[in-house]
């Protein structure tokens, strides 16, 4: 019985994943991803676009600015970085 409780306590929740656009890849092994969401205005009821910029860990420096990526929540890797790159969904066109 005690083993089942300990095992249930150690099971991890599925990581929260978000999709966004890379806005900066100038840092070593770090990318800045802009995630857009819709929020309902409290008074008028209109849905307004809000953006959040998150820092994510890019182990192999594979992302470029403009790429569409999927990121997942993870343990804190630094003061501001608590997300990691899961995959590159779409590459940005070279200009």
C-alpha positions as CSV (number, residue, x, y, z in Angstrom):
1,X,0.0,0.0,0.0
2,X,2.8,2.4,0.9
3,X,4.6,1.5,-2.3
4,X,1.6,2.4,-4.4
5,X,1.3,5.8,-2.7
6,X,5.0,6.6,-3.3
7,X,4.7,5.5,-6.9
8,X,1.6,7.7,-7.4
9,X,3.4,10.7,-5.9
10,X,6.4,10.3,-8.2
11,X,4.5,10.1,-11.4
12,X,5.0,13.2,-13.5
13,X,2.2,15.3,-15.0
14,X,2.4,15.6,-18.8
15,X,4.5,18.7,-19.8
16,X,2.6,21.7,-21.0
17,X,3.4,22.4,-24.6
18,X,3.0,25.6,-26.6
19,X,3.6,26.7,-30.2
20,X,5.3,29.9,-31.1
21,X,7.6,31.8,-33.4
22,X,11.4,32.3,-32.7
23,X,12.1,36.0,-32.4
24,X,15.8,35.7,-31.3
25,X,18.4,33.0,-31.5
26,X,21.5,35.0,-30.8
27,X,22.1,33.4,-27.4
28,X,24.1,30.2,-27.1
29,X,21.7,27.2,-26.7
30,X,18.8,29.6,-25.9
31,X,16.0,30.9,-28.1
32,X,13.3,33.5,-27.4
33,X,9.9,32.3,-28.5
34,X,6.9,34.6,-28.9
35,X,3.6,32.8,-28.0
36,X,0.3,34.3,-29.0
37,X,-3.0,33.7,-27.2
38,X,-6.5,35.1,-27.2
39,X,-7.9,36.8,-24.0
40,X,-11.4,38.0,-23.6
41,X,-11.7,41.7,-22.6
42,X,-13.4,41.9,-19.2
43,X,-15.7,44.8,-20.1
44,X,-16.3,44.6,-23.8
45,X,-16.1,40.8,-24.4
46,X,-14.0,41.2,-27.5
47,X,-11.1,38.7,-27.8
48,X,-7.8,40.5,-27.9
49,X,-4.4,39.0,-29.0
50,X,-1.8,38.9,-26.2
51,X,1.8,37.8,-26.7
52,X,4.3,36.4,-24.3
53,X,8.0,36.0,-24.9
54,X,9.5,32.9,-23.3
55,X,13.1,31.7,-23.2
56,X,13.6,28.1,-24.3
57,X,16.6,25.7,-24.3
58,X,17.9,24.8,-27.7
59,X,20.6,22.2,-27.1
60,X,21.9,22.0,-30.7
61,X,21.4,25.6,-31.7
62,X,19.2,24.4,-34.6
63,X,16.6,27.2,-34.6
64,X,16.7,30.4,-36.6
65,X,14.6,33.6,-36.3
66,X,11.2,33.1,-37.9
67,X,11.0,29.3,-37.3
68,X,7.7,28.0,-35.9
69,X,8.6,25.7,-32.9
70,X,6.9,23.6,-30.2
71,X,8.3,24.1,-26.7
72,X,7.5,22.2,-23.5
73,X,7.7,23.3,-19.9
74,X,10.5,21.8,-17.8
75,X,12.5,22.4,-14.6
76,X,14.1,25.8,-14.3
77,X,17.3,25.8,-16.3
78,X,18.3,29.3,-15.4
79,X,16.7,32.4,-13.9
80,X,14.4,33.0,-16.8
81,X,14.5,29.8,-18.8
82,X,12.0,27.0,-17.9
83,X,11.1,25.8,-21.3
84,X,12.8,23.4,-23.8
85,X,12.6,23.0,-27.5
86,X,10.6,19.9,-28.5
87,X,10.7,20.2,-32.3
88,X,10.9,22.6,-35.2
89,X,7.4,22.6,-36.9
90,X,8.3,24.9,-39.8
91,X,11.5,26.5,-40.9
92,X,11.7,30.1,-41.8
93,X,12.4,31.0,-45.5
94,X,15.9,32.2,-46.1
95,X,16.1,35.8,-47.2
